[in-house]
Structures are given as structure tokens and as C-alpha cells.
Amino acid sequence: MNMRHAADLLRTLTEEHAVPGAQLAVDTGTELISVATGVTRSGGGLPVDSGTAFAYGSVTKAFTATLVVQLASDGDIGLDEPLAGSLAEFRQPKDRAAGSITARQLLSHTAGLVSDHQLPDPGERSLFRYAASVAALPLLLEPGSSFSYANTGYNLLGRLVEEVTGTSWQAALGDFLLGPLGIRPHFLHGSGPSGRVAAEGHAVRPGERQARPVGLYLPPTWAPAGGLCGSARDLVSFARLHTGTHTGTHAGGAPLLGPQDRAEMHTSQPAADAFGMADGWTLGLARYGADGHWLGHDGTVDGATCHLRFHPATGAAVALTTNATTGTRLWPALLRELRTLGLDVADYTGALPASPAADRALADPAPLFGEYANGDTVFSVRPHGAGIRLSDPSGLLADLALYDGLHFSARRTDTAAAPYPGRFVQDPATGAVHLMQLAGRSATRLPAAA
């Protein structure tokens, strides 16, 4: 692949998927190719270039995790020490088990926390008040028992960073990681002007070709989980830190992320069965492919998508940023093209069969109907015409297609984004469905109303 081929490929794919603007950066291990196409806003935005800042969404978590491991390497954080030892908010939590949660569990999404938690004031910026509010919640699962993706946990890690550094998460990330990598920080919730042009988000409805601008909303207290912005080229710079091809150091001469730290971050965590998201999970990174040799993260936030993959053994890395919901469809199309060019980037397929279920266990889906809760989010699974509809109070509407083994795919009705994989889980003792897992998040089944 050369620069012209990459630019033509990205332009073709963005047109095909109605994406107004995108960036692609590919590090083959021997050379870097970085291209951009389109505009920051449909119908009148600025041209996208290699420095335009796109919302990273949850790819922010990979940066937060790296920062936490840096601080652990310096002795400021104990990865396996109870959170209560550092945060006063967790010394008398509502659920006593919450006091035993560790940074390692937060990093690997095995802390048993609810996925999403917001404060009553959507503009609240205090991570201390956020952490205190989380400590007053019941746990979803026993800490360390299983995987359930949680933005909440990464916001707590931001609070932990704040406590041990004496500065904000944004400032610590800029000083200890972004700055030394040569990345100019840009945040959804600014810590001062970055001087970078930012792309706006867009939604594309099913069956339509028009990308409609949407606001990029994220509570300020969710910044450590999803508030970072940057370019695809910045993502490759970050990946090089993890592949060992970036040899940068802190001001005092210590490496940004030494070999032992990289090994710590890249090791799969036993309890982190990341079904619905990846083939495994480490400390802040997803594993992809049957052998799990590719690492990375995906991110979405109101009209923007971001994907990062890197291969530590070869130094190869691929990063894509887009400003439309259909970026989730562009990504697998891009990977198919890259594979034809010899760059076999792994991705999560969801392990779903090629066709919907035909086994007798799903001949009658009625046992699946009911409500499933993850904190304040309650999912409803109900019959809808001849099919099954998933909904929640936020306005989520998705049609479920069932597969063997109680697996399903959930296709949203309001956007043309790729469907989410999920599964229903049976209680080993009774055989009754007691859990629903959707896109890596767990929700426990609520008792039926009397």
C-alpha cells in the first residue's frame, strides 16, 4: 500500500458509508502511511487533515489505563491494593464488597460495577463527588468474578489518578503521556484551548445516505472513560509506545512504558471473558483474533467512531477515526481491503453462526422475555410483530435475531450502525435465563411483576 492507494481507499469507503470525514493511519512496522478525507461537518465544514481532532470515545480508556500503569510503575498506585486504601469515598461503601475493588479489576472491567452512572447535575465536574456517588450504589456482580464493561470504572480510575498526582486527570494525561509522545492534548471538556480543529459528529439513519450533525455529548465526569480527542496519526504514536518502537522517556530519563509495564498491560486477565466485545481483555486493552496477538480498542460517542489495532510482535498498527455512526460499518470493510493487501489485522467477529437459530431451544422465545437491569438502565425484551424488540428508557430500539446457544445480534432501528452481539445466560442450577450480555455489558434479570 502506498499513500495514493490509501487515500483512494479511504475516500471510496467514506463515500460508500456516507461518512463526511475520516482519517486513516497505517504503520506497517517499517513505514507510516497517514491520509485524511472529507470535511469536519457535513454541508459546510473545514477539510479534514492529519491534525484534525476526532472524538476517540472509549479508546480514551486505553490512554487512561496506560497512565495508571505508569503511575503503578512509579509506586504511586498498587494495582492489587483495595481502592479504599487510596480513596476515602470507598472506605464505607453501600456494598461492603466495593471496598475491596482494585485498580486491576477496574482496568479489566471485572470490578462488578454498573456500566454507566451519571450524577443528577449533568454539568458536574467533580470526580470526588462522582466517586462518592458510585460508592453509594449496589454492585452489579461480585468484584473479580466476571467481565462487564463499565465506563464507571474508568471514571473511578480518573479519580484515582487525581488523588495520587494532586492534579486533574487531563493535566496528568498531558504531562505524563501525551506531551512526551508529542501529542497535543484536545479534550471534549477542555482544559484550555488546544488550537486544533475538531470534527463534529453525524448520525446516518438506516436506508438513508444523509449524514445529520449531532452534538457530541459526554458528562464531564466521564472524561477519563471517553473524553479524549485526537487524530489517527496520534493513535499510531500511542501504539508505538506499546509495540516498543517508541523509545521516549520522561524528563527524568525513565521510559514512558518499560518492557515489564508493557508485558503487564498486555497480559490477558483470567476473569475477563469479554464476550460481545473482544476475544479477551488485558489491563485496558482488548485482544483480537484466535491467537489474541492483536491488541487495541474501539470507541463510539454520539456520531463519531474510532478504532485502533496494533501487533506488539511486528510493530504493525492501524487507526481509523470517523465523524459518523456508520464508521462502525466502514471499519470491517477497511479491514477486508487491508487483508487483500497483506496486512491481516484481526477483529472480533462475535462468534455468531452464519444464520439465525434453528434449534428447538429457541423455537419458543417466550422464556427470554422480561426486563434486565444494569444499574439504572433497564432493558426490556418483548415480542414485536413476528420478531423480538429490545428497548430501554433512553430510547434504544433494536431488533434481535436469535442464534443457537442463546446468542443474538441486536440491530438498532435508528441508525445504520453495525449490529451488537449478545447472549442470554442460563443459571447453571435452574436452567432459567438470569443474565443478558449485550456488547460486553451484563444485565441481571429482574423478577417478573406479581
CORBEL-V879737 format. One record per residue. N is the residue number from 1. RES is the residue in three letters. PSI is psi in degrees with one decimal (* if undefined). Layout:
n->N res->RES psi->PSI
n->N res->RES psi->PSI
This chain:
n->1 res->MET psi->133.4
n->2 res->ASN psi->177.6
n->3 res->MET psi->-42.4
n->4 res->ARG psi->-42.5
n->5 res->HIS psi->-44.1
n->6 res->ALA psi->-42.6
n->7 res->ALA psi->-42.7
n->8 res->ASP psi->-41.7
n->9 res->LEU psi->-46.8
n->10 res->LEU psi->-42.0
n->11 res->ARG psi->-42.7
n->12 res->THR psi->-43.6
n->13 res->LEU psi->-37.0
n->14 res->THR psi->-37.9
n->15 res->GLU psi->-41.2
n->16 res->GLU psi->-34.9
n->17 res->HIS psi->14.3
n->18 res->ALA psi->42.0
n->19 res->VAL psi->120.2
n->20 res->PRO psi->-38.7
n->21 res->GLY psi->149.4
n->22 res->ALA psi->162.4
n->23 res->GLN psi->146.0
n->24 res->LEU psi->130.4
n->25 res->ALA psi->130.3
n->26 res->VAL psi->123.6
n->27 res->ASP psi->111.8
n->28 res->THR psi->-5.4
n->29 res->GLY psi->-19.5
n->30 res->THR psi->-22.1
n->31 res->GLU psi->157.1
n->32 res->LEU psi->128.4
n->33 res->ILE psi->125.4
n->34 res->SER psi->121.9
n->35 res->VAL psi->159.2
n->36 res->ALA psi->155.8
n->37 res->THR psi->156.9
n->38 res->GLY psi->-158.8
n->39 res->VAL psi->161.3
n->40 res->THR psi->-25.0
n->41 res->ARG psi->131.5
n->42 res->SER psi->131.6
n->43 res->GLY psi->15.2
n->44 res->GLY psi->15.8
n->45 res->GLY psi->179.0
n->46 res->LEU psi->155.5
n->47 res->PRO psi->139.9
n->48 res->VAL psi->133.0
n->49 res->ASP psi->-174.3
n->50 res->SER psi->-13.2
n->51 res->GLY psi->-5.0
n->52 res->THR psi->138.2
n->53 res->ALA psi->121.3
n->54 res->PHE psi->148.6
n->55 res->ALA psi->127.5
n->56 res->TYR psi->-19.4
n->57 res->GLY psi->-133.5
n->58 res->SER psi->-9.2
n->59 res->VAL psi->-19.4
n->60 res->THR psi->-34.8
n->61 res->LYS psi->-34.7
n->62 res->ALA psi->-34.7
n->63 res->PHE psi->-45.1
n->64 res->THR psi->-41.7
n->65 res->ALA psi->-42.4
n->66 res->THR psi->-40.5
n->67 res->LEU psi->-43.4
n->68 res->VAL psi->-42.6
n->69 res->VAL psi->-35.8
n->70 res->GLN psi->-46.8
n->71 res->LEU psi->-33.9
n->72 res->ALA psi->-39.1
n->73 res->SER psi->-31.4
n->74 res->ASP psi->-5.7
n->75 res->GLY psi->7.6
n->76 res->ASP psi->-24.7
n->77 res->ILE psi->135.9
n->78 res->GLY psi->115.0
n->79 res->LEU psi->-28.2
n->80 res->ASP psi->15.6
n->81 res->GLU psi->143.8
n->82 res->PRO psi->139.5
n->83 res->LEU psi->-31.9
n->84 res->ALA psi->-22.9
n->85 res->GLY psi->-22.7
n->86 res->SER psi->-31.4
n->87 res->LEU psi->116.5
n->88 res->ALA psi->-26.9
n->89 res->GLU psi->-22.1
n->90 res->PHE psi->14.9
n->91 res->ARG psi->-21.4
n->92 res->GLN psi->65.2
n->93 res->PRO psi->161.7
n->94 res->LYS psi->-44.4
n->95 res->ASP psi->113.8
n->96 res->ARG psi->-32.6
n->97 res->ALA psi->-22.5
n->98 res->ALA psi->-26.7
n->99 res->GLY psi->-17.4
n->100 res->SER psi->-4.0
n->101 res->ILE psi->138.2
n->102 res->THR psi->164.2
n->103 res->ALA psi->-36.4
n->104 res->ARG psi->-41.9
n->105 res->GLN psi->-37.9
n->106 res->LEU psi->-42.8
n->107 res->LEU psi->-34.8
n->108 res->SER psi->9.0
n->109 res->HIS psi->35.1
n->110 res->THR psi->20.9
n->111 res->ALA psi->-9.4
n->112 res->GLY psi->16.0
n->113 res->LEU psi->157.0
n->114 res->VAL psi->151.2
n->115 res->SER psi->-46.2
n->116 res->ASP psi->132.9
n->117 res->HIS psi->131.1
n->118 res->GLN psi->148.9
n->119 res->LEU psi->157.1
n->120 res->PRO psi->-36.1
n->121 res->ASP psi->107.8
n->122 res->PRO psi->-17.1
n->123 res->GLY psi->0.2
n->124 res->GLU psi->136.2
n->125 res->ARG psi->-6.6
n->126 res->SER psi->115.7
n->127 res->LEU psi->-24.5
n->128 res->PHE psi->-48.5
n->129 res->ARG psi->-33.8
n->130 res->TYR psi->-48.2
n->131 res->ALA psi->-39.7
n->132 res->ALA psi->-36.4
n->133 res->SER psi->-38.6
n->134 res->VAL psi->-39.0
n->135 res->ALA psi->-19.7
n->136 res->ALA psi->4.4
n->137 res->LEU psi->152.2
n->138 res->PRO psi->152.1
n->139 res->LEU psi->153.0
n->140 res->LEU psi->-42.8
n->141 res->LEU psi->163.6
n->142 res->GLU psi->130.6
n->143 res->PRO psi->133.1
n->144 res->GLY psi->-1.1
n->145 res->SER psi->-37.8
n->146 res->SER psi->172.4
n->147 res->PHE psi->131.5
n->148 res->SER psi->111.2
n->149 res->TYR psi->130.8
n->150 res->ALA psi->108.6
n->151 res->ASN psi->-35.8
n->152 res->THR psi->-44.3
n->153 res->GLY psi->-37.5
n->154 res->TYR psi->-28.4
n->155 res->ASN psi->-35.1
n->156 res->LEU psi->-36.7
n->157 res->LEU psi->-36.3
n->158 res->GLY psi->-39.8
n->159 res->ARG psi->-38.9
n->160 res->LEU psi->-42.5
n->161 res->VAL psi->-45.2
n->162 res->GLU psi->-44.6
n->163 res->GLU psi->-44.0
n->164 res->VAL psi->-20.4
n->165 res->THR psi->-19.4
n->166 res->GLY psi->15.8
n->167 res->THR psi->178.6
n->168 res->SER psi->161.3
n->169 res->TRP psi->-43.1
n->170 res->GLN psi->-46.5
n->171 res->ALA psi->-42.6
n->172 res->ALA psi->-42.9
n->173 res->LEU psi->-41.2
n->174 res->GLY psi->-42.7
n->175 res->ASP psi->-41.8
n->176 res->PHE psi->-19.3
n->177 res->LEU psi->-59.5
n->178 res->LEU psi->-49.4
n->179 res->GLY psi->-53.6
n->180 res->PRO psi->-25.1
n->181 res->LEU psi->-4.9
n->182 res->GLY psi->21.1
n->183 res->ILE psi->125.4
n->184 res->ARG psi->114.5
n->185 res->PRO psi->138.6
n->186 res->HIS psi->125.5
n->187 res->PHE psi->149.9
n->188 res->LEU psi->-35.7
n->189 res->HIS psi->95.8
n->190 res->GLY psi->145.3
n->191 res->SER psi->41.5
n->192 res->GLY psi->155.6
n->193 res->PRO psi->137.1
n->194 res->SER psi->-19.3
n->195 res->GLY psi->6.7
n->196 res->ARG psi->143.7
n->197 res->VAL psi->134.6
n->198 res->ALA psi->140.8
n->199 res->ALA psi->145.3
n->200 res->GLU psi->157.4
n->201 res->GLY psi->155.7
n->202 res->HIS psi->146.8
n->203 res->ALA psi->142.3
n->204 res->VAL psi->119.3
n->205 res->ARG psi->152.5
n->206 res->PRO psi->134.6
n->207 res->GLY psi->-3.0
n->208 res->GLU psi->161.1
n->209 res->ARG psi->0.8
n->210 res->GLN psi->127.0
n->211 res->ALA psi->118.2
n->212 res->ARG psi->127.0
n->213 res->PRO psi->138.1
n->214 res->VAL psi->152.2
n->215 res->GLY psi->144.0
n->216 res->LEU psi->93.6
n->217 res->TYR psi->130.9
n->218 res->LEU psi->126.3
n->219 res->PRO psi->140.7
n->220 res->PRO psi->-32.0
n->221 res->THR psi->-4.5
n->222 res->TRP psi->7.8
n->223 res->ALA psi->-44.2
n->224 res->PRO psi->-19.4
n->225 res->ALA psi->-22.4
n->226 res->GLY psi->18.1
n->227 res->GLY psi->8.2
n->228 res->LEU psi->146.0
n->229 res->CYS psi->155.6
n->230 res->GLY psi->-165.9
n->231 res->SER psi->167.9
n->232 res->ALA psi->-35.3
n->233 res->ARG psi->-37.5
n->234 res->ASP psi->-39.0
n->235 res->LEU psi->-37.7
n->236 res->VAL psi->-35.4
n->237 res->SER psi->-41.4
n->238 res->PHE psi->-42.7
n->239 res->ALA psi->-36.6
n->240 res->ARG psi->-29.1
n->241 res->LEU psi->-37.8
n->242 res->HIS psi->-22.2
n->243 res->THR psi->-7.3
n->244 res->GLY psi->4.2
n->245 res->THR psi->-11.7
n->246 res->HIS psi->121.9
n->247 res->THR psi->24.3
n->248 res->GLY psi->159.1
n->249 res->THR psi->162.7
n->250 res->HIS psi->172.1
n->251 res->ALA psi->-32.8
n->252 res->GLY psi->-2.0
n->253 res->GLY psi->-9.6
n->254 res->ALA psi->145.2
n->255 res->PRO psi->148.8
n->256 res->LEU psi->-39.1
n->257 res->LEU psi->101.0
n->258 res->GLY psi->169.9
n->259 res->PRO psi->-40.7
n->260 res->GLN psi->-38.0
n->261 res->ASP psi->-41.5
n->262 res->ARG psi->-43.5
n->263 res->ALA psi->-39.3
n->264 res->GLU psi->-44.7
n->265 res->MET psi->-29.6
n->266 res->HIS psi->0.7
n->267 res->THR psi->128.6
n->268 res->SER psi->141.7
n->269 res->GLN psi->129.2
n->270 res->PRO psi->-40.1
n->271 res->ALA psi->-4.0
n->272 res->ALA psi->69.3
n->273 res->ASP psi->102.0
n->274 res->ALA psi->40.6
n->275 res->PHE psi->135.7
n->276 res->GLY psi->-10.3
n->277 res->MET psi->-41.9
n->278 res->ALA psi->176.9
n->279 res->ASP psi->3.5
n->280 res->GLY psi->170.9
n->281 res->TRP psi->143.0
n->282 res->THR psi->-150.7
n->283 res->LEU psi->79.6
n->284 res->GLY psi->-2.2
n->285 res->LEU psi->147.7
n->286 res->ALA psi->150.2
n->287 res->ARG psi->141.0
n->288 res->TYR psi->142.7
n->289 res->GLY psi->160.6
n->290 res->ALA psi->-36.1
n->291 res->ASP psi->-8.9
n->292 res->GLY psi->21.6
n->293 res->HIS psi->-16.4
n->294 res->TRP psi->135.8
n->295 res->LEU psi->164.1
n->296 res->GLY psi->-156.0
n->297 res->HIS psi->154.8
n->298 res->ASP psi->156.2
n->299 res->GLY psi->142.8
n->300 res->THR psi->144.6
n->301 res->VAL psi->119.4
n->302 res->ASP psi->78.4
n->303 res->GLY psi->12.5
n->304 res->ALA psi->148.3
n->305 res->THR psi->155.4
n->306 res->CYS psi->138.2
n->307 res->HIS psi->137.5
n->308 res->LEU psi->131.8
n->309 res->ARG psi->142.0
n->310 res->PHE psi->154.7
n->311 res->HIS psi->100.6
n->312 res->PRO psi->-33.3
n->313 res->ALA psi->-34.5
n->314 res->THR psi->-16.5
n->315 res->GLY psi->0.6
n->316 res->ALA psi->146.9
n->317 res->ALA psi->146.1
n->318 res->VAL psi->132.8
n->319 res->ALA psi->136.1
n->320 res->LEU psi->132.5
n->321 res->THR psi->140.3
n->322 res->THR psi->162.0
n->323 res->ASN psi->43.6
n->324 res->ALA psi->152.3
n->325 res->THR psi->-27.8
n->326 res->THR psi->2.0
n->327 res->GLY psi->-26.6
n->328 res->THR psi->-20.9
n->329 res->ARG psi->-31.1
n->330 res->LEU psi->-38.1
n->331 res->TRP psi->-55.3
n->332 res->PRO psi->-31.6
n->333 res->ALA psi->-39.7
n->334 res->LEU psi->-44.5
n->335 res->LEU psi->-37.4
n->336 res->ARG psi->-40.8
n->337 res->GLU psi->-41.5
n->338 res->LEU psi->-35.6
n->339 res->ARG psi->-35.4
n->340 res->THR psi->-20.3
n->341 res->LEU psi->3.3
n->342 res->GLY psi->1.2
n->343 res->LEU psi->97.1
n->344 res->ASP psi->78.0
n->345 res->VAL psi->128.4
n->346 res->ALA psi->151.4
n->347 res->ASP psi->165.7
n->348 res->TYR psi->126.8
n->349 res->THR psi->-12.7
n->350 res->GLY psi->-5.4
n->351 res->ALA psi->30.8
n->352 res->LEU psi->144.3
n->353 res->PRO psi->167.4
n->354 res->ALA psi->-22.9
n->355 res->SER psi->157.2
n->356 res->PRO psi->164.2
n->357 res->ALA psi->147.9
n->358 res->ALA psi->0.8
n->359 res->ASP psi->158.7
n->360 res->ARG psi->-20.0
n->361 res->ALA psi->-23.8
n->362 res->LEU psi->12.5
n->363 res->ALA psi->-33.9
n->364 res->ASP psi->104.8
n->365 res->PRO psi->-0.2
n->366 res->ALA psi->-37.9
n->367 res->PRO psi->-13.9
n->368 res->LEU psi->-18.9
n->369 res->PHE psi->141.9
n->370 res->GLY psi->-163.3
n->371 res->GLU psi->142.1
n->372 res->TYR psi->131.7
n->373 res->ALA psi->140.6
n->374 res->ASN psi->96.2
n->375 res->GLY psi->-131.3
n->376 res->ASP psi->-9.1
n->377 res->THR psi->118.8
n->378 res->VAL psi->117.8
n->379 res->PHE psi->137.5
n->380 res->SER psi->129.1
n->381 res->VAL psi->114.0
n->382 res->ARG psi->157.4
n->383 res->PRO psi->145.6
n->384 res->HIS psi->103.3
n->385 res->GLY psi->-126.9
n->386 res->ALA psi->2.2
n->387 res->GLY psi->-155.6
n->388 res->ILE psi->134.6
n->389 res->ARG psi->132.3
n->390 res->LEU psi->134.4
n->391 res->SER psi->163.4
n->392 res->ASP psi->168.8
n->393 res->PRO psi->-18.2
n->394 res->SER psi->-11.1
n->395 res->GLY psi->0.3
n->396 res->LEU psi->128.3
n->397 res->LEU psi->124.1
n->398 res->ALA psi->141.9
n->399 res->ASP psi->131.7
n->400 res->LEU psi->136.5
n->401 res->ALA psi->123.0
n->402 res->LEU psi->146.1
n->403 res->TYR psi->169.4
n->404 res->ASP psi->153.7
n->405 res->GLY psi->20.8
n->406 res->LEU psi->21.0
n->407 res->HIS psi->159.4
n->408 res->PHE psi->162.8
n->409 res->SER psi->143.7
n->410 res->ALA psi->114.1
n->411 res->ARG psi->117.2
n->412 res->ARG psi->146.9
n->413 res->THR psi->-11.3
n->414 res->ASP psi->-15.7
n->415 res->THR psi->164.5
n->416 res->ALA psi->26.0
n->417 res->ALA psi->158.1
n->418 res->ALA psi->149.6
n->419 res->PRO psi->154.6
n->420 res->TYR psi->137.4
n->421 res->PRO psi->151.9
n->422 res->GLY psi->178.3
n->423 res->ARG psi->153.5
n->424 res->PHE psi->141.9
n->425 res->VAL psi->131.9
n->426 res->GLN psi->144.3
n->427 res->ASP psi->123.2
n->428 res->PRO psi->-28.5
n->429 res->ALA psi->-38.8
n->430 res->THR psi->-20.7
n->431 res->GLY psi->-5.8
n->432 res->ALA psi->145.3
n->433 res->VAL psi->122.6
n->434 res->HIS psi->-3.1
n->435 res->LEU psi->143.5
n->436 res->MET psi->132.3
n->437 res->GLN psi->125.6
n->438 res->LEU psi->118.7
n->439 res->ALA psi->40.7
n->440 res->GLY psi->-6.7
n->441 res->ARG psi->141.1
n->442 res->SER psi->145.9
n->443 res->ALA psi->129.1
n->444 res->THR psi->142.7
n->445 res->ARG psi->132.9
n->446 res->LEU psi->148.0
n->447 res->PRO psi->144.4
n->448 res->ALA psi->145.1
n->449 res->ALA psi->142.1
n->450 res->ALA psi->*
